[in-house]
Amino acid sequence: MTDMQRAAARRREELEMFRDWMHSHPHRSDPDVRPAAIDWLNSHIAELDKPQEMKNTLRPGRVRLRARLRSLVTLILTQTTRVE
């Protein structure tokens, strides 16, 4: 497990603990805020459960071909030619 995965697991446990506490102690929280707080906790727990999407990601130092070609064409077009 990487550090990020351990941190996410620890955060998930903390959020679940808070949610369980809210369910087991309903008289200790504001009744108007309690449903919103539980929804907020559930949504953040669900976000942590999602696998990290790696779609369209690049390794550090890598540039997409389109961006590289665009920069090369721009460089070529902006250069001044010297004719002697």
LUMKE-529648 format. One line per 4 residues: number of its first residue (from 0); for each residue x, y, z of N, C-alpha, C, O. Coordinates in nm, 4 decimals. Example, Ala and Ser with C-alpha at 12.3 -4.5 7.8 and 13.67 -1.06 7.14 Angstrom:
! LUMKE-529648
0	1.3190:-0.5690:0.7800:1.2300:-0.4500:0.7800:1.3200:-0.3300:0.7800:1.4236:-0.3319:0.8465 ~ 1.2850:-0.2250:0.7080:1.3670:-0.1060:0.7140:1.2900:0.0030:0.7870:1.3409:0.1138:0.8039
***
This chain:
! LUMKE-529648
0	0.0831:-0.1194:0.0000:0.0000:0.0000:0.0000:0.0867:0.1246:0.0000:0.1839:0.1338:0.0750 ~ 0.0519:0.2187:-0.0829:0.1274:0.3429:-0.0857:0.0792:0.4357:0.0251:-0.0216:0.4100:0.0909 ~ 0.1532:0.5431:0.0438:0.1152:0.6394:0.1478:-0.0217:0.7008:0.1201:-0.1004:0.7230:0.2122 ~ -0.0495:0.7280:-0.0071:-0.1788:0.7870:-0.0422:-0.2930:0.6904:-0.0145:-0.3993:0.7314:0.0320
4	-0.2717:0.5639:-0.0425:-0.3755:0.4642:-0.0167:-0.3985:0.4483:0.1333:-0.5123:0.4342:0.1781 ~ -0.2893:0.4507:0.2113:-0.3038:0.4414:0.3564:-0.3767:0.5622:0.4117:-0.4612:0.5493:0.5003 ~ -0.3440:0.6808:0.3591:-0.4113:0.8026:0.4045:-0.5597:0.7991:0.3685:-0.6439:0.8406:0.4481 ~ -0.5919:0.7497:0.2491:-0.7322:0.7400:0.2079:-0.8074:0.6403:0.2954:-0.9223:0.6649:0.3322
8	-0.7436:0.5274:0.3291:-0.8081:0.4289:0.4157:-0.8300:0.4861:0.5558:-0.9346:0.4642:0.6168 ~ -0.7315:0.5589:0.6057:-0.7445:0.6206:0.7378:-0.8555:0.7253:0.7379:-0.9336:0.7331:0.8327 ~ -0.8626:0.8052:0.6327:-0.9664:0.9080:0.6217:-1.1048:0.8441:0.6123:-1.2009:0.8942:0.6707 ~ -1.1146:0.7327:0.5382:-1.2422:0.6627:0.5254:-1.2877:0.6116:0.6618:-1.4055:0.6225:0.6958
12	-1.1954:0.5561:0.7398:-1.2303:0.5082:0.8742:-1.2778:0.6228:0.9631:-1.3734:0.6072:1.0391 ~ -1.2110:0.7380:0.9536:-1.2518:0.8538:1.0332:-1.3927:0.9000:0.9957:-1.4749:0.9283:1.0828 ~ -1.4193:0.9074:0.8655:-1.5516:0.9508:0.8200:-1.6599:0.8527:0.8629:-1.7688:0.8936:0.9030 ~ -1.6299:0.7229:0.8545:-1.7273:0.6233:0.8987:-1.7521:0.6339:1.0490:-1.8650:0.6152:1.0946
16	-1.6477:0.6638:1.1261:-1.6635:0.6792:1.2693:-1.7548:0.7982:1.3008:-1.8429:0.7887:1.3863 ~ -1.7328:0.9104:1.2307:-1.8176:1.0281:1.2516:-1.9630:0.9980:1.2139:-2.0557:1.0380:1.2844 ~ -1.9816:0.9271:1.1018:-2.1171:0.8921:1.0584:-2.1857:0.8014:1.1598:-2.3025:0.8211:1.1933 ~ -2.1121:0.7021:1.2081:-2.1688:0.6115:1.3087:-2.2019:0.6865:1.4376:-2.3035:0.6594:1.5016
20	-2.1160:0.7804:1.4749:-2.1417:0.8604:1.5948:-2.2687:0.9435:1.5775:-2.3491:0.9555:1.6699 ~ -2.2860:1.0011:1.4576:-2.4062:1.0812:1.4307:-2.5321:0.9946:1.4421:-2.6347:1.0410:1.4918 ~ -2.5247:0.8696:1.3965:-2.6402:0.7797:1.4068:-2.6654:0.7361:1.5509:-2.7805:0.7237:1.5928 ~ -2.5591:0.7130:1.6261:-2.5772:0.6617:1.7618:-2.6059:0.7707:1.8650:-2.6527:0.7404:1.9747
24	-2.5785:0.8973:1.8314:-2.6040:1.0085:1.9235:-2.6867:1.1182:1.8541:-2.6373:1.2294:1.8356 ~ -2.8089:1.0888:1.8165:-2.8877:1.1892:1.7433:-2.9234:1.3107:1.8283:-2.9456:1.4189:1.7740 ~ -2.9293:1.2950:1.9588:-2.9667:1.4064:2.0468:-2.8523:1.5058:2.0665:-2.8753:1.6152:2.1181 ~ -2.7308:1.4712:2.0273:-2.6159:1.5598:2.0467:-2.5862:1.6501:1.9275:-2.4941:1.7315:1.9331
28	-2.6613:1.6368:1.8225:-2.6392:1.7228:1.7059:-2.7683:1.7962:1.6715:-2.8779:1.7552:1.7094 ~ -2.7516:1.9051:1.5991:-2.8659:1.9868:1.5596:-2.9553:1.9058:1.4646:-2.9072:1.8562:1.3627 ~ -3.0833:1.8919:1.4963:-3.1706:1.8099:1.4110:-3.1870:1.8654:1.2693:-3.2163:1.7901:1.1765 ~ -3.1683:1.9959:1.2520:-3.1800:2.0531:1.1176:-3.0556:2.0252:1.0337:-3.0644:2.0132:0.9115
32	-2.9411:2.0152:1.0983:-2.8144:1.9975:1.0269:-2.7777:1.8502:1.0106:-2.7025:1.8143:0.9199 ~ -2.8300:1.7662:1.0971:-2.7918:1.6252:1.1009:-2.8090:1.5529:0.9673:-2.7153:1.4845:0.9261 ~ -2.9224:1.5631:0.8964:-2.9344:1.4917:0.7677:-2.8324:1.5384:0.6641:-2.7778:1.4578:0.5888 ~ -2.8076:1.6686:0.6610:-2.7098:1.7207:0.5649:-2.5691:1.6722:0.5995:-2.4900:1.6409:0.5105
36	-2.5385:1.6664:0.7287:-2.4064:1.6190:0.7702:-2.3871:1.4723:0.7341:-2.2797:1.4330:0.6887 ~ -2.4894:1.3922:0.7538:-2.4794:1.2500:0.7194:-2.4661:1.2324:0.5682:-2.3883:1.1486:0.5226 ~ -2.5404:1.3099:0.4905:-2.5264:1.3044:0.3439:-2.3861:1.3439:0.3003:-2.3280:1.2816:0.2115 ~ -2.3319:1.4481:0.3637:-2.1968:1.4945:0.3310:-2.0952:1.3844:0.3608:-2.0068:1.3569:0.2797
40	-2.1086:1.3218:0.4776:-2.0169:1.2129:0.5136:-2.0282:1.0970:0.4152:-1.9272:1.0421:0.3713 ~ -2.1518:1.0598:0.3804:-2.1715:0.9495:0.2847:-2.1120:0.9810:0.1487:-2.0542:0.8933:0.0846 ~ -2.1255:1.1054:0.1038:-2.0710:1.1411:-0.0275:-1.9186:1.1365:-0.0265:-1.8576:1.0931:-0.1243 ~ -1.8572:1.1799:0.0812:-1.7113:1.1755:0.0876:-1.6600:1.0324:0.1019:-1.5535:0.9997:0.0495
44	-1.7331:0.9485:0.1710:-1.6950:0.8069:0.1795:-1.7057:0.7432:0.0408:-1.6196:0.6642:0.0019 ~ -1.8104:0.7772:-0.0330:-1.8278:0.7227:-0.1686:-1.7166:0.7686:-0.2612:-1.6710:0.6921:-0.3462 ~ -1.6723:0.8934:-0.2456:-1.5613:0.9429:-0.3280:-1.4343:0.8649:-0.3007:-1.3583:0.8352:-0.3928 ~ -1.4109:0.8316:-0.1751:-1.2912:0.7548:-0.1412:-1.2990:0.6119:-0.1923:-1.1960:0.5489:-0.2161
48	-1.4205:0.5600:-0.2094:-1.4372:0.4242:-0.2593:-1.4157:0.4135:-0.4097:-1.3860:0.3054:-0.4605 ~ -1.4306:0.5248:-0.4814:-1.4120:0.5214:-0.6262:-1.2657:0.4954:-0.6585:-1.1772:0.5508:-0.5933 ~ -1.2395:0.4125:-0.7573:-1.0999:0.3963:-0.7988:-1.0529:0.5249:-0.8668:-1.1290:0.5924:-0.9363 ~ -0.9291:0.5556:-0.8451:-0.8746:0.6766:-0.9062:-0.8743:0.6594:-1.0570:-0.8184:0.5632:-1.1097
52	-0.9363:0.7520:-1.1246:-0.9447:0.7422:-1.2699:-0.8129:0.7859:-1.3315:-0.7614:0.8943:-1.3041 ~ -0.7609:0.6993:-1.4142:-0.6330:0.7252:-1.4783:-0.6516:0.7591:-1.6262:-0.5565:0.7532:-1.7041 ~ -0.7712:0.7938:-1.6635:-0.8014:0.8220:-1.8025:-0.7295:0.9492:-1.8478:-0.7322:1.0511:-1.7788 ~ -0.6663:0.9419:-1.9626:-0.5991:1.0562:-2.0241:-0.4925:1.1172:-1.9348:-0.4768:1.2392:-1.9314
56	-0.4210:1.0355:-1.8641:-0.3129:1.0871:-1.7812:-0.1801:1.0560:-1.8477:-0.1683:0.9602:-1.9240 ~ -0.0821:1.1367:-1.8184:0.0505:1.1191:-1.8752:0.1517:1.1028:-1.7639:0.1322:1.1510:-1.6524 ~ 0.2590:1.0348:-1.7956:0.3675:1.0258:-1.6996:0.4359:1.1617:-1.6915:0.4326:1.2380:-1.7881 ~ 0.4973:1.1928:-1.5791:0.5664:1.3215:-1.5666:0.6737:1.3362:-1.6736:0.7503:1.2433:-1.6996
60	0.6782:1.4538:-1.7352:0.7771:1.4802:-1.8390:0.7314:1.4441:-1.9785:0.8015:1.4738:-2.0752 ~ 0.6164:1.3812:-1.9921:0.5663:1.3425:-2.1233:0.4691:1.4478:-2.1730:0.3915:1.5035:-2.0954 ~ 0.4737:1.4747:-2.3013:0.3859:1.5738:-2.3617:0.3063:1.5040:-2.4713:0.3589:1.4175:-2.5413 ~ 0.1831:1.5405:-2.4855:0.1001:1.4828:-2.5912:0.1555:1.5229:-2.7280:0.2134:1.6301:-2.7456
64	0.1357:1.4341:-2.8220:0.1863:1.4557:-2.9561:0.1285:1.5827:-3.0172:0.2011:1.6603:-3.0793 ~ -0.0001:1.6041:-3.0003:-0.0646:1.7231:-3.0579:-0.0036:1.8516:-3.0026:0.0226:1.9452:-3.0782 ~ 0.0190:1.8568:-2.8725:0.0780:1.9765:-2.8115:0.2208:1.9963:-2.8601:0.2627:2.1090:-2.8867 ~ 0.2952:1.8874:-2.8717:0.4334:1.8974:-2.9191:0.4376:1.9462:-3.0636:0.5182:2.0329:-3.0975
68	0.3509:1.8910:-3.1491:0.3475:1.9351:-3.2890:0.3048:2.0807:-3.3000:0.3602:2.1556:-3.3805 ~ 0.2071:2.1213:-3.2201:0.1622:2.2600:-3.2222:0.2763:2.3548:-3.1844:0.2943:2.4591:-3.2473 ~ 0.3526:2.3183:-3.0823:0.4628:2.4060:-3.0408:0.5729:2.4082:-3.1460:0.6348:2.5123:-3.1675 ~ 0.5987:2.2945:-3.2125:0.7008:2.2937:-3.3177:0.6590:2.3772:-3.4381:0.7399:2.4516:-3.4934
72	0.5329:2.3650:-3.4788:0.4844:2.4445:-3.5925:0.4883:2.5927:-3.5585:0.5281:2.6742:-3.6417 ~ 0.4480:2.6282:-3.4383:0.4532:2.7682:-3.3960:0.5961:2.8194:-3.3962:0.6218:2.9319:-3.4391 ~ 0.6884:2.7387:-3.3492:0.8290:2.7784:-3.3471:0.8824:2.7989:-3.4878:0.9544:2.8954:-3.5136 ~ 0.8478:2.7094:-3.5781:0.8944:2.7199:-3.7162:0.8363:2.8433:-3.7832:0.9083:2.9149:-3.8528
76	0.7080:2.8696:-3.7638:0.6435:2.9833:-3.8292:0.6897:3.1170:-3.7738:0.6892:3.2165:-3.8463 ~ 0.7289:3.1219:-3.6496:0.7691:3.2493:-3.5904:0.9171:3.2807:-3.6090:0.9613:3.3920:-3.5805 ~ 0.9926:3.1840:-3.6561:1.1347:3.2105:-3.6784:1.1514:3.3024:-3.7979:1.0786:3.2924:-3.8967 ~ 1.2475:3.3913:-3.7875:1.2774:3.4785:-3.9005:1.3881:3.4126:-3.9807:1.4874:3.3649:-3.9257
80	1.3694:3.4109:-4.1106:1.4721:3.3491:-4.1961:1.5689:3.4556:-4.2410:1.5305:3.5681:-4.2730 ~ 1.6932:3.4186:-4.2429:1.7967:3.5126:-4.2873:1.8461:3.4671:-4.4242:1.8929:3.3547:-4.4422 ~ 1.8343:3.5545:-4.5153:1.8806:3.5249:-4.6509:1.9990:3.6168:-4.6770:1.9896:3.7389:-4.6653 ~ 2.1084:3.5556:-4.7118:2.2270:3.6406:-4.7404:2.2606:3.6383:-4.8839:2.3563:3.7032:-4.9260
***
